Amino acid sequence: MIVVNTETIPGYTIREVKGLVQGNTIRAKHFGRDIAAGLKNLVGGELSGYTELLTEARREAVERMLTQAEQLGANAIVNIRFTTSAVTQGAAELYAYGTAVIVDQEPSGVS
């Protein structure tokens, strides 16, 4: 499956639009990560526990979006976007969405 954040894919033609596909996950903060983040706030630097949490959430949301696109018979997703939002104190949603399409590779023009 081709997945891009652009409206087109170089070297391919969009033959059919299958529709919007999406995936999301809601993750809660872990108490241990909160303690580590609080300490890190005192000295500065990356909050690696939260980075890992968001990386896992992004991966899961994308996998769910890919599954939905495959169920529609798509072979690509274009115009991928991500968004996050706070659902409740201590929990956030990561949402991935794009347009599922069927693409055909353009002839290379080489004889």
Secondary structure, DSSP 4 states (H G I P E B T S, - for coil): -EE-SSSS-TTEEEEEEEEEEEEEEEEEPPHHHHHHHHHHHHH-S--HHHHHHHHHHHHHHHHHHHHHHHHTT-SEEEEEEEEEEEEETTEEEEEEEEEEEEEEEPP----
